[in-house]
Amino acid sequence: MDSEVQQSQVAAILGADPSPFETLISHLMSSSNEQRSHAEALFNLCKQTDPDSLSLKLAHLLHSSPHEEARAMSAILLRKQLTRDDSYLWPRLSPHTQSSLKSLLLSSIQKENIKSISKKLCDTISELASGILPDNAWPELLPFMFQCVSSDSPKLQESAFLIFAQLSQYIGDSLTPHIKHLHDIFLQCLTNASVNPDVRIAALNAVINFIQCLSGSADRDRFQDLLPAMMRTLTEALNSGQEATAQEALELLIELAGTEPRFLRRQLVDVVGAMLQIAEAESLEEGTRHLAIEFVITLAEARERAPGMMRKLPQFISRLFAILMKMLLDIEDDPAWHSAETEDEDAGETSNYSVGQECLDRLSISLGGNTIVPVASEQLPAYLAAPEWQKRHAALIALAQIAEGCSKVMIKNLEQVVAMVLNSFPDQHPRVRWAAINAIGQLSTDLGPDLQVKYHQGVLPALAGAMDDFQNPRVQAHAASAVLNFSENCTPDILTPYLDGIVSKLLVLLQNGKQMVQEGALTALASVADSSQEHFQKYYDAVMPYLKAILVNATDKSNRMLRAKSMECISLVGMAVGKEKFRADAKQVMEVLMSLQVSQMETDDPTTSYMLQAWARLCKCLGQDFLPYMEFVMPPLLQSASLKPDVTITSADSDNEIEDSDDESMETITLGDKRIGIKTSVLEEKATACNMLCCYADELKEGFFPWIDQVAGTLVPLLKFYFHEEVRKAAVSAMPELLRSAKLAIEKGQSRGRDVTYLKFLTDSIIPALVEALHKEPDTEICASMLDSLNECLQISGMLLDESQVRSIVDEIKQVITASSSRKRERAERTRAEDFDAEEGELIKEENEQEEEVFDQVGEILGTLIKTFKANFLPFFDELSSYLTPMWGRDKTPEERRIAICIFDDVAEQCREAAVKYYDTYLPFLLEACNDETPDVRQRARPGTAVKLCLGD
């Protein structure tokens, strides 16, 4: 469009006549893309040309337009301009405009009568205030809000409380002088039964947000007496049949339980009792009951802030467990379940059933086996002995759900647990038999390998017997899936005696007409082959023809998963039996995979992901013989590894759910005022591809050289890919493999004319990126993996680093030690909490063991740096001394003391005479360590080079 025409349009829009501006706002809401895009361009031009006029026009429209849609849109647009991001307008506005805007917004609040627009207006005011109130740039706002909450207008009271709620996190400190006044306002509003229900909910929202922003427990305690009134807001809403209001109150209380559980401690019995009463009330809506359960589960999970608090209420745990068990009974024997074509079919299962399942899992993980197993032992036998199939089914489902959280205690009672499940295998009802098989599969995963070692003679024949149930294909398919669970935690010597029977039965299932059963059989065969390794050679000739037939013939869209699983099975069988046995079939299999890869596959076709993994396994099987196929395999693999996350962002309070929210591959999370939808299937494909790239580099070594540049370019940025942990882990693992591949190729003359300068270039790309990613890594386990990867990289090409690069590594090690020590101190604080118990102690012990892995890797890195740079590293070692010396202390763990000895051992051995200056400092520590109560520490101290050198040996 001609710029003069645009300028004249802008002049008209911002001119005295309000009509052109109102038309622009109308066009911004148009369903016509063309009209809307044109309006957006003009709006942005107005913003650049005259932000003052634009802002005031929006504010006047919001204040005075007779059209609801125009007022609502103005509130949204104004909020966007006042949000502190790239489009933040406030600093560009004149003082006069700023003053007028503030006045118009407060006047609009008083004038607006449409509730949905009032809420948008509150959002706009909160957005602006969050940026300018901390600098005292809106002194009129707080007096105005206090005036509103004290007024007789429910509309103004609600608006003020909504703004208080949103602003608490930004202006909590500004409100501290008003604590007494606020307390009285909240108390009056929450205790007065005549107050409008919407106002009470808004007040509840404000008080909960305010409590969360108070930094001191003494300030929070001043609001303790509000808790009964806060709970009454909930119970009175329920008693008067206002369940929507009650659900709002429950959601707010759940937020409080997650962030400030200790606020509830003094009245915990009353609060939890009330919630369980709601959960038990079958006259209430399911959604209300589920939220009450969510509150109690959230409290149980808040273990970092209130460790062990819920375990002090065993009577309530038993009551909650009983509620969840009853929810598992809400299941129907739907014929569609029996005739299903896939294992995913959950016909007959209700939302009650799903919530019951999920909450049993979460409850057992948060409270642990010492609390949950006694309750389960008390309640489950009656369910198992009941005549109703739903009760027997519920007991077995519950056992499977609590296994992960209760594994340590259940292992101690393994005989009783396994017998309980195996006794249900002959049950008359197919869904009970299915549940028994499901339990065995889950227990095999969570209680393995103990279960496999002690009870293989009972479990495997039972699963083999279940495979003969041709009347119930779902039972057969699930038995095959359970064989997979069992064999994953199984050694070849346990599995081999059963192979004849299992393989022959799986081959029979493979020829069964029901696709779901065939898929289960393929998955089981793949796992059995993987677990038995060379012992599977005996069955290769019988099995492979069936697998190839499925790969070649299962071409219909309905058979996509069957074909994908045949790829998985063939590649795992090939790896198990080895190259020589597999070679004859490998060429034909690869040709089929190549033809599939060039075919046009739909985006939801599972073949893509399965094929990526199959190629990598075939590479592991064939080794260097796989190189000719790499030209074919790599382009789509790099394409999958480069996939961008499919992210949708909407407002959290938007009425529009994220598109495809019913799509199982879409995961939705709420962060602040934003709702974020992430397509998990895209992330999973990306993670698989990244893992496969790492596998190729590891397997092919110097043969991978031609692809190093592309792969490094793809994976190095993914060290900071925070959408998906598996992507980061794969990228981290690949770094040393890329350096190793380059170094070997250069050494063996296969580097296409490139020399050590290329290795230096690659090192400069990888090691600083790893150090930078380590600095930002939020996960302790991945932090340990990054340190391990960094150590491997240093061993391969550390000698090529310059002094500034070594400096950055040393600085990061200081940061890692400091952060790790800080986390340990926080855990030590938790041990002093009044509810701390043995179960919590176990969990903290596990977390500290993960922390020791971090220290262990720090020791390894320092050892590598000392061995690489010898005495030249000592100035850095001097800097690190103040971080390392405390590791010798008696208050530190034996592992930390052992690591400290190893580090000094390396200094003494590698630096010889240059290390003598440290002997006076470290010799007393070493001599003391020779008498340490821990054998590992004594062993490390006694024969160490450091001791010998120190003593002049």
N, C-alpha and C positions, 0 to 999 in steps of 0.2 A: 504494500500500500504506500502511496506517495506520502512522504514525511510531512508536507504542508497540510495535506488532508488530515493526517493523524493529529497534528498540532492543533488544527482548528476544532477537531472533535474533542480533544483534551480540554481546550479552552471552554467549549460548551458544557462539557461534563462538570467542570469545576466552577462554572459560572453561577450567576445569581439564580437562574431558573432551576428549580430542583428536578424537573422532569428528565433531562438527559442522564443525570446521575442515577435516578431511580430505574431508568431503562437499562443502564449498564449493570446494576445489581441484579435486575431481573434476568438479563442475558447470561450472567455468571451462573445462574441456576438452571439454564436451559438444557433440555434433553438433546438438543442438536449440537454435535461435537464442533461443527464449524462455527456456529454462533457463539458457543462457549469459549472456543479458542480465541476468536476475535476479541471477545470481551476481556479475556485474561490479558491479552497483549495491551489493550487500552488501559486496563487497571494498572498494570506494571509501569506503563508510560506515565500515568498520573502520579504514581508513587515516586518515580525518578524526578519528574518535572516540579511537582509542588506537594511534598509530603504533608505540609501543614493543612492545606485545603482539603486534601484527600481524607486525612484523619478526622477533621472537623465535620466533613460531609457525612462520614460513616457514623460519627457520634450523634449528629443531629437526626439522621435517619433512624438510628436505634432509639433515640429519645422520643421522636414525634411521628414516625410513619404510622398511618392507620392500618398498614398491611402487615400481618403477623410474619409472613415469609420474609419480607424485607427486613424487619427488625431482627429476626433470627439470623439471617445471613450477615447482617451488619455486625452483630455480636461476634460471629465466627471470624469474619474478616478482620475485625479490629483486634481480636485476641491474637490472630496470626501475626499482625504487624507489631504487636507488643511482646511477642515471644522472643527471648534472647537467643536468637540464632542469626543466620546470614541475612534475614529480612528484618532485623530489629530496627524499628523506626524511631523509637523514643529519643535517642541522643541527637537526631537530626531535626527535631521539632523545636520551634521557638519557645521561650518561656511562657509567652502568652497562650500559645496553642496547648502546651502541657497543662497549664492551669485550667483552661477551658475544658479540656478533655476530662480531667479529674472531676470537675464540677458536674459535667454532663453525665458521667458514669454514675455518680452518687445520686443525682436527680432521677436518672432512669430507673435505678433500683426502687426508689420510692413510688414511681409512677407505673411500672410494669405489672400487669395483672395475669399474664399468661405464664403458668408455672415453668414450662419447658424453656421459655425465653429468659425467665428470671435466672434459671440455673446457668444458662449460657453466659448471661451477664455477670453472674458471680464468678464464673471461670475467667472472664475477661479482666475483671477487677483484681482477682487473685494473681493473675499472670503479671499484670503491671505492678502490683504492690510487691510481689516477691522480688522484683528487681530494684525498686526504688525505696521501699520502706527501711531496709537496713541502713541506708544513708540519710534517714529522716527526711526524705523528699516528699512525703505525703502526710504531714502532721495531722491533717483533718480526719484521716481514715479511722484510726482507733477510737477517738471520741464518737464518731458517727456510728461505728459498729456497736459500741456500748449503749448508745442511745437507742439503736434499733432493737437490741435484745431486751432492753427494759421497756419497750413500747407495748401498746396493746394490740399491735398488728401482727397476727401469726405469720403473714407473708414476709414482713420485715425481719421478724425474729428468725425465721427459717433461713432467709438470705444471709443474715449476719453470721449465724452459726456455720453455714456452708463456707463462707469466706474464712472464718476462724479456722475451720478444719484444714482448708487448703494452705493457709499461711503459717500454721504452727511450726512446720519444719524450717521456715525462713526467718520467722520473727519470734521464735520461742524466747530468746533472751530479752527482747523488748517487752514481752508480756510478763516476765518474772515479777516485776514490781506490782503487777495487778493480780497476783495469784489469789489473794484473799477475795477480791472483788469477783474474779472469774469463778472461784469455787462457789460463792454464794449464788451467783447467777445460774450456774449449772445445777446446783442443788435445788434451787427454787423451781427450775424448769422441769427437772427429772422427777421431782416428788409431787408436783401438782397435777392431780388426775384430770383437771379441767383443761390442761394445756393441749393444744392441737397435736394429734399423733405425729404428723409430719415434722412439727417443730421439735418434738421430743427425740425423734430419730436424728434430726440435724444436730441437736444438742449432744446426743450420744456420740455422733460422728466427731464433733468438735472436741469433746472431753477425751475421747480415745486418742485422737491425734495429738492433743495437748500433752497428755500423759507420756506419750512416746517421745516427745521432743524435750522433756525435762531431763537434764543431765544428772541431777542428784537424787538419790533414793529418798532423802529427807523431804524434798519438794514433792516427789511422787506420793509419799506417805500421807501428805496433807489432803490427798484426794481419795484416800482409802474409804472414807465414810460414804463416798458416792456410789460404791459398788452395789450395795443393795438396791439403790434407786435405779442404777443402770440395768440391773437384772429385772426390776419391776417393769421397766419399759418393754422388755421382752414378754414377760408373763402376762401383763395386762393386755398387750396386743393379741396374744393367743386367746385369752379368756373372752375377749370381745369379738373373736372370729376374724381379726385382721391379720391373716397369715402373711400377706405380702409385706406388711410393716414388720412383722416378727422376723421374717427372713432377712430383711435389711439389717435389723438389730443383730441377728445371729452372725451375719457376715462381718459386721464391725467388731463384734466380740471375738470372733475367730482371729481377726487381725491383731487384736490386743493379746490374745493367748500366744500367738507366734512371736510377737516382738517383746512383750513385757510380761512373761508368765509369772514372775515373782510378785507382780502387783496383785495377783489373784491368790497368793499363797495363804494369807491369813483367813480367807473365807472360802478356801478351796473345797471343803466338804460340802458347803451349801451350794456353791456354784456348779460343781460337777454333778451333785445330786439332782439339781434342777435340770441340767442338760440331759441326764439319763432318763429323767421322768418324761421329758419331751420325746426322746428317742423311743421310749416304750409306748407312747400314746398312739395307738393304731387309728384313732379318729382323725389325727392330723394328716396333712398332705405329706407324701413321701419326701418332697423337697425340704420341708421343715425338719423332719426327723433326720434326714441325711446331714443337714447343716449342724444339728445338735451333736451328732456323732463326730462330725468333722472337727468341732470345737474340742472335744475330749482327746481325739487322736492328735490334733495340733499341739495340745498341752503335753501329751506324752512325747512328741517329737522335739519339743523345745529343750533338748537336753543340754545344749551349750549354755543356755541362760539359766536353766533351773534343773541341774542334773539330779536325777533320782526322785524328783518331787512326786510324780504320779505313782511311783512304785510304793509310796508310803500309804496308798489307799487300796489294799488288796480287795476289799469288799466291792469297790467300784469296778476294779478290773474284771472281777468275776461277773459282775452284772453286765458290763459292756460286752464281754465275750459271749454271754448268753444272748444278748440282743443281736449280735452279729451272726451267731449260729441260727437264730430264728429267721434272720433275713435270707440265709442260704436255703431255707425251706420254700422260698417264694420262687418255685420253678415248676414248669408243667412238662408233662411227657408228650411233647408235641411230635406228631408223626414226621414233620419236616426234619426233625433232628435225625431220625433213623434213616430217612431216605436221602440224606444230604450227599452232595457230590464232592464237597470239600470238608476238611477238618475244621475250617473256620466257622462253619455253620453253628450258631448258638441258639437255635429255635427253642423256645420255652424258657429261656433265661430272662429275668426281669431286671429293672434297674436296682431293685432291692438286692437281688442276688449278686449283681456286679459290685455294688458298694460293699456288701458283706465280705466278698472275696478280697477286694483291694484293702479294706480296713484291717482285716485279720493279718495280712502281710505286713502292713505298716506298723500295726500295734506290736507284733512280735519283734520286728527289727528295732523299734524304739525302746521297748521295755526289756527284751532279752528273755532267754530260756528259763532262767531261775524264777522269773515272775509268771511267765505264760504257761510253761509245761505243767505245773501243779494244777492250774485252772483247767487246762485241756484234759488232763488225766481224770479230773473230777467229772467233767461234763460229757466227754466224747463216748465213754462206754455205753451210756444209756441210749445215745443216738445210734450207735452201731448195732445194738441189740433190738432196736425198735422194729415193729412190723411194717411201718411206712417206709417205702423205698426212698422218699425224699430225705428222711433223717439219716439213713445209712449213707446216702450219697453226700449229705452235708458234712458228716464226720470225716469222710475221706478227703473231700475238697479242703476242709479246714486243716487237716494234717499236712496236705501239700502246701497250703498257704503259709503256715507258721514255720515250715522246715528251715528256711533261710535264716530267720531271726533267732531260732532256737537250736541251731545245729549242734552246738557244743554239748548242751544238756541232753538232746535227743540221742546223740551218739552214745552217751552213757547208758541209755535205756533202749539200745538198738534192737535187742531181741524182741522186746515187747512191742516196739513200734512196727517192725517188719512183720511180726506175726499178725498184728492187728490188720495190716493191709492184705497180706496173703490169704487170710481167712475169708476175705471178701471176694476173692477171684471167682469162686463158684456161685456167687449170688445169682438168684433167679432173674433179677432185673438188669437188662443190658446197660442202663445208664450207671448203675452201681458198679458193674464190672469195669466199665469205662473209667469211672472215678478211681477205682482201685489201681488200675494200670497207670492212670495219670499220677496218682500218689507215688507209686514205685518209681516212675520216671523222675519226678521232682526230688524224691529222697535220694535217688542215685546221684543226682547232681549236687544236692546240698549236704548229704551225709557221706559222700564218697571221699577217699577210696575205702573207708572202713566198711561200708555196707557191701561193696563188691568183694572184699577179702573174706568177710565172715559169712555172707549169706548168698553167695553165687549159686550154691547148690539148691537153694529154695527159689530164688528169683528167676533165674534163666529158664528152668523147666516150666515155671508158671507162665512166663511170657510166651514161651514156645507153644504151650497149650492154648493160650488165648488166640494165637494166630490161626488156630483150627476152627474158630467160631464163624463159619461161613454164613450163618443166619444173620450175623451182625457185622457188616463190613466196617463200621466205625470202631468197633472193639478190635478187629484185626489190624486196622490201620494204626490205631493208637498203641497197640502192642509192639508193632514194628518201630514206632517212634520212641517207645520206652527202651527198646534194645539200643537205640542210638544213645540215649541218656546213660544207660548202664555201661556201654562199652567205652564212652569217652573218659571215664575214670578207671579204666580197667587195663591191667597188664596182659601181654600175650599169654603168659603161663596160666592165667585164670581162664581166659577166653578159649584157648585152643581146644580143650577137651569137649567143648560144646559146639564147635564150629560145624561139624557134620550135620547135626540136627538143625541148627539155626539157618545155615546157608540153604539147605534143601527146602526148608519151609519158606524162606524168603523167595526162593526161585518159584515155588508154587504160587505165592502171592503175586509175583511179578507177572504171571500169566493170567491172573484173575481179571475179569472184565472191568471191575470197579476202579476207576482212575485214582481215587483217593488212596486205595489200598496199594496200588502199584507205586504211587509216589512215596508212601511210607516205607515200602519194601526197598526202594532205591536208596532212600536216606539211611536206612538201617544197614544195608549192604556196604554202602560207602564208609560208614563209621566202623563196622566190624573189620573191613579191610584195613582201614587206617590204624586200628588198634592192634590187629594181629600181625601186621607187616608181612615179613617173608612167609609166615605160616599160611598166608592166603594163596600162595602160588598153587597149592593143591587144587583149588577150586576155580582157578583162572579160566581154564578151557571150558568149563561148564557155564560160567557166568558171563564171560565177555560177549558171546554171540547174542544173548538176550539184550544186553546193554546197547550193543551197536544197532540192533534191530529197532529199538525204541528211538535211538538218536536219529536214524535215517527215516523212519516211518511216521513218527509222531509230529506231523506237519500242520495239523489243524490248529486254529486259534485256541480251541478248547483244550488242546494238549500242550500248550506252551510250557506250563510248569513241569509237566511230565518229562518233556524233552530237556528242559533246563536241569532237572535233577539227574537225568541220565548222564549229562556232561559232568556234573559233580562226581557222580559215582565212578565213571570211567577214569577220570583224572586221579581220583584217590586210589582206585584199584591199581592204576599204572604206577603211582608212587610207591604203593605197598610192595608190589611184586618186583619192581626194579626194571631198568632199561632193557636188559637182555630179553626178559620174558615179554615185555610189552611192545618191543620194537616192531614185531610183525603187524600189529594192529594200529600202531601209532600213526603211520602215514595216512591210512584211510580216515581215522578219527580227525586228524588235522585238516584234511581236505573238506570234510563235512563242516567243521567249524569255520574254515575260511569262506566257504560258500554262504554260510549263515551270516557271517560278519558283513559281507557286501550287500546282503539283502536289506530291503527297507523294513526296519522293525518299528513298531509303535512305541511311543514313549513309556507306556506302562508294561512293556514286555519284560518279564523277569529274565529272559534269555541273556540280555546284555550283561547284567551283574554276574550271573553264573558263568558266562563265557569268559569274562575278565579273570575270574578266579581259576577256571579250568586251564586257560592258557598258562598261567603262572605255575600251576602244579605240573603241567606237562613239561615246562621248562626245568623244574626241579628234577623231574624224572629223567629227562634226556640230556641235561647238562649242556655242554658246548654243541651237541648235535642240534640243539634248538635254534642256534643262531640264524640259519636261513629264514626262519619264520618271523624274526624280529621286525623286519621292514613292514610286515603285514600287521603285526600285533600292536606296534607302538602308536601309530596315529590315533586310533580310536581310544586307546588307553589314556594318552595325553589329553585328548578331548574331554574324557570323563573326569580326569583329575583337575581340569581347568574349569569345571562347571561353577557358575556363580550361584550363591545361595538364593533360593527363591523365597524372598521375604516380602510380606505384606504388612504395612503399618496403618492402623486406624486409631481413632481416639477411643480410649477405654470406655468413655461414657456414650459412645456412638450407639445408636439403635441398630445400625447395620452390622451384623456379624461378618467376620472375614469370609470372603467367598470360599466355597469348598470346605467350610468348617466341619462338615460331616465327613469329609474325606479323611480316612484313617492316617494317611501319610502327611497330614497337616497338623502341626503341633502349635498350639496357641499359648502364649504367656503374656501376662500383663506387667508392664514396668512403668511405675508412676502413672501418668495419665495416658499412656500409649498401650494399645493392644497389638502385639506382634505375632504374626502367623509365619511359621517357617515350614517349608515343604521338606519333610524328613527324608523322603525317598531320594531326593536330589543329593542331600548330604550323605546318605548311605552309599550311593553310587560313587560319589567323590572319594569317600573314605576307602572304599574297596579298591578303587583305581590307585590311590596313593600307596596303599599297602602292597599292591601288586608291583608297582614301580620299584619299591624297596626290595621285594623278592627277586626281581630280575637282576638288579644291581648286585645283590648278595650272591646269587647263583652264578652269574656269568662273569663276574670279576672284570678282567681286562676286556673281555668280549663286549661289555656294555659301553665301552668308551664312546662310540659314535653318538650316543644319545645323552651323554652327560650334560651338555650345555642346555638342551631343551628341558631335561628333567630338573636340573638345578634351578633354572628360571621359573619352573612351575612350583617346585616344592619349597624353596627357601622362603618366599613370602608366606607360605602356609604354616610356618613355625608360629605365626601369630594369628591363626585362624580360630577365633574364639567361638564360632558357631557350633563346632563339633570336636570333641576331644580326640576321637579316633583319627581324624585328619591330622591334627597336631602330632599325635603319637607317631603316625606313619612318617610324617615329614622329619621328625626328630631322628627316628631310626635310620632314615635314608642318608643322612649327612655323612657319617663316616664311610658308608658303602660307596658313595660317589667319589670321595677322596681316594679310597683304596683302589677303586677301579682305575682312576686316572694315574695313580702312582705305579700300579702294576703294568699298565699299558705303556707308560714311558720306559720303565725298566726292561720290558720285553720287546721294545721296538715296534709296538702296535698302536702308536699314538698319532699316526698320520702326520709325522714331521714335527709334532709339538714336543717341547722339552720341559724342563723343570720350571720355566717361567709360567707355563700354563698351570702347573700344580700350585704355584704361588698365587696366581690369579684366582684360582678356585678356592684356595684356602682363605684368601682375603674376602671372598664372597660369603663363605660358609661360617667361619669361626666367629667373626664379629656379629653376624646375624643371630647365631645361636646364643651368644652372650646377651645381646639385646632382648631376645625373646625370653631368656631365663629371668631377666630383670622384671618382666611383666607377667610371668606365668602365675596364675592363681591356684593351680592344683599341685599339691605337695608330691603326689606320685609322679606327675609329668615333670615336675621340677627335678626329681631324682633321675628320671630318664634323660633329661637334657644334660645333666651333669655327666652321666655315664657316656652319652654321645659325644659331649665336648672332650672328655678324656680320650676316647678312641680317636677323635680327630687330631688331638695333640700328639698322640703316639704315632700317627701316620705322617703328619706334616708340620708338627709344632716347631721344628727347627727353622721353618721359613718365616716365622712371626717376627715382627720388629718390636722394639721396646714399648712403643705406645700400645700395641695390641696386647702384649703381656700385661701391661699396666691395667688395661680395661678388664682383663680376666681376673686379676688380683682384686681390683676394686669390687667386682661382682661377687667374688668369693666372700669378701668382707660382708657384703650386703646379705648374701645367702645365710652366713653364720648368724648374723644379727637377727634376721627374720625368723630363722629356725629357733633361736634361743627365745625370741619373743613369744612364739607359738607355744613353746614348752612352758614358759612362765604362765601364760593364759590357762593352760591345762592344769598347772599346779594350783592356780586360783580356784579352778572348778573343784578340786579335791577338798577345798576348805568350805565349800557350800554346805549349808545345814542339811540338805537332803542327800548328800553324797553317800553312795553305798558301794558294795563289792561289784555289782554288775556294771556300774559306771566306771569303776576302777579298771575292769577288764577292757572296756571300750577305749579308755584313755591309754592303757598299755599298748593296745593295737596302734593307736595314732602315734604314740611315741616311737614304736618300732619303725613306722614309716619315716619318722623324722631321723632315726638313726641311719636309715638308708641314705638320706641326704648327706649326713656327716661322713658316712663311709665314702661316698663319691667325691666329696671335697678332699678327703685324704688321698684318694686315688689321683685326682687331678694335681694336687700339690706334689705328690710323688713323681708324676710324669714330668712336671715342669722342672723339678730339681734334677731328675735324671737327664733331661734334655739340655738345660742351660748350666747345670753344675754351679760353680761358685758365682757365676754372673747373676744367679737368681737370688743370692743372699740379701741384697738390699731390699728386695720385695719380701723376703722371709722375715727380715727385721720388722717391717711394717705389720706383718701378720701375727707377730709374736703375741701382741696383746689380745688377739682373738683366739689364739691357739692355747696359750698358757692355762686359761681357765679349764680347758678340757682335761687337764691332769687331776683336777680337784676331786676330793672324796665324795663330794655331793653330785658328781657327774656319773653317768652310767658306765659300766665296764666297757661297753663298746666305744664310747668316746675316749676313755683312757687308752684303750688298745690302739685307736686311730692316732692319737697324739704320739704314742711311742713309735708307730710306723713312720710318721712324718719325720720325727727326729732321727730315726734310724736311717732314713734316706739321706738326710742332710749330712750325717756323720760319714756315711759310706761314700756318697758321691763327691763331697766337698773336702774330705780329708783334713789337711792342715788348716784350710780356711774355716773349718767348723770348730776348731779348738776353742774359740772365744765363747762358744755357747755351753761348754761343758760345766762351768760353775753353776749356771742356771738350771741345766737339765739333769745333771748327774743325781742330785738328791731325789728328783722325781723318779728316775729310773731305778734307783736302789730301793725306793719305797714300793715301786711296782713289782719288784722281784718277790715281795711278800704279800701281794694283793690277794684278796680272798677268792678272786675269780681266776680259774685255771688259764683261760685264754690270755688274760693280761699278764700273768706270771710267765707263761710260755713265750709271749712276745718279748718280754723285757729281758729274760735271762740269756738266750743265745744271741741276742741282737748285736750287730756290728757296733752299734752305738756304745753299748756297755763295754765291749772289749776295747774299743778305742779310748773310751773315757778312762778305763782302768790301765791303759798303757799296754794292752796285750798285743 
